[in-house]
Amino acid sequence: MNDLHDLELLLRSRIPLLIIETRDEKRIARLFASLAVKLAMPAMSWSATTGLQRIDLESVPQRHASEPAQALGQIRATNISTIYLLMDFHPYLDDAYNVRLLKEIAMDYHKFGHTLVLVSHELEVPAELESYSARFSLSLPGRQRLEEIIREEVDHWSKANQGKKVKTDRNTLDLIIDRLRGLTAADARRIIHSVIYDDGAIKSDDLDRITRGRYQLLETNGALSCEFDTTDFADVGGLKKLKRWIELRHTAFLEPDASIDPPRGILLVGVQGGGKSLAARAVAGMWSLPLLRLDFGTLYNKFFGETERNLREALQAAEAMAPCVLWIDEIEKAIASGDYDSGTSRRILGNLLTWMSERSAPVFIVATANVIEHLPPELIRKGRLDEIFFVDLPDVATRAEIFAIHLRKRDKQPIDFDIRSLAKQSEGFSGAEIEQAIVAATYLAREQAAPLDTRHIQTEIEQTRPLSQVMSEKIDGLRAWAKTRTVAAN
């Protein structure tokens, strides 16, 4: 997209008010300074600290016009067609006098041809001005431009450090560029500058740092959190069919092809503690993408309409972090309709479904659910999500794999334990229950001042009543429901 060309079209369309939401004021100023020269018309900027000042040539700030009403009055009295950039004007739109001045300048466009450009990080246009205004969004840098920015910062660091080379490799550089996508040029430069100047290297370890930097730029409402403790499917026992499904769609999601539809998301239904949440983390880890978690409990607000607004802001933030994985945990709790919520749950569901169907940003959804009775058919139909996987209790081979994974995590060698015996003894255990048996056995071994061995774990397994026994009726019902409605994850 050519921003200069698009702005010129807007100016020639004789629109009195342009609204631009951005943090990159300097880029906006450069664009309009160039336009002013091309169109042979003056361009000025205004801020509360400098007043009015020409941006297309060197000039002294007119500090006497630092008050918004003074500046607008001077603009209204000027009969030379001019472009005015009003920086951070949003606080002054609460004043009816300022709004009226803006409207009168807009209504007199046919006389003087003034174009007012309101530039702010966020701006809501009063209803009185909407019919006179148009919005413009700066284009974001593509892969080529992002790589140019990185190389420019590498050159600056090298010159400042006696010609030393910044350490990196092509694969890491590609991952870094993917993680910077969606940022403005200024924000991308700021983040990559801090990465390079930290240790003179661009490493895979910097991916989380870049994700943190991106997330901090977002003004989230607390419902959306960035999870940095991702994992890989190598640390997840079983789920072979799910792993294969994710592998096949990796390239299609990160490198869209017009000949194939990119994957949109999955729903994981299953027994509590079976590994649904771990699988969500593993998708992000496998694809080397940021993992965002949407907490519906934080969304809800007692004031009418606030909950829906919080959801919209959270989803917009997720799109700003794209490409990413959006994890919606226990989604059935968020959309379960209550008798006393004044229809909030239904509106939340409607907003969520609309976004799931219409979004164009590469946001891959991993939704998890435990209680399938509360899932509405609109949510689970094809088109909004690609597939429903059932995460069942692990079979004996998967349990052996899970025992090995958790023992290695605790610096124990699986070969030193009778994994086969433990796997058989833990029939009906979920992955979480297997992990807790090992944790409890560790305390038992410490109490006995002995190294952890098979006997300690067997003791804890014998003393545990797994959920599959405690709530056997519910789990049997869940399995019966999933048998003909879902795809087995393992």
C-alpha angles and dihedrals in degrees: 000000000000106000094188092054093046093049090050090054090052092050092049088050087069096235110164098206128041120188117205121179108198143120092218099089093157092058090050091050091051092049094051093043088057091046091051091056093045094048094039094233130120121257126201136179129211132202133163090248102047106023116210120349136166113248099185093063141013112285143150116258115253096229093175086074096056094115111084095230091050092050094048091046091053091047091051091051094051116096098191114097105248142168113233122194109202106198119208092349094151097099090057095055089082088070111089091207092058092046090051092050090051090050093049091050089050093048090051093053091112089059104044107009096224116168115202116201114196109204121189142133088250130006136176114198116223113244091246091064102041096092091054097047142077130189127232128192124201114237116247122236117264128221094278094052092045090053089049090053091051092049091048091054090045090054092049091051092046093052091048091051104050095269097306116161124242109238117234143115135229096255093051091046091054091050091049091051091050090051091051094052113115094035126111116251091253094051092045091051092049093052097044089046091058091047095052097041091050096071108343093256142094106217137169086250087069093067093085090046091055091047090052090050092051093046092050089057090061121087097221124178095226096262091096119060131179113234115209097176096086123154140195130251087249085074093050119084118225120338090125096159092049091049091051092048091052093046092053092054100044097096094039091057099044097036107035117209122198090222095061133043113241116239115264106192150293139243118223114203122179154103117324111263092020095121105267094132091044089052090053090054091046093056090058092044094049093050093040091234133139113266117220122189120207113210108198091187089068092048097066117098129177093228117090113260096006095102092054091047091051090052093049091050092048092051091047089052090051090053090050089056093049134167087057146118116254113205115201105188120204091356092181090070091057097053101034105123117232132200095238106038095093091236095304093132092052092049091047090052091048093050092046094049092048091052093046090054100041106034116118099182115100098256113147112205123216108183121182129200137179102181110054095182089076096053112106118221090238090066100049100042119114115268097046093056126015100219145358114224124194115217104203129186109287119264121230095273092049091047090055089051091050092050089052093048095051094044091053090049087060093048093256124135112235089212088068091062134064094246094170093055092047092050092053094045093051096062109158094020120133122222091258091052091050090052091050091050088057092046092051091046089055090058091047092052091049091051089053092045089234134123115264111266141165093274093061092052093046090054092054093046090054091053095049126090105201123218089250087069099036093050101021095144094056094044092048088051092049091051092049091051093048096047096082100020106051143041116250110246093209 
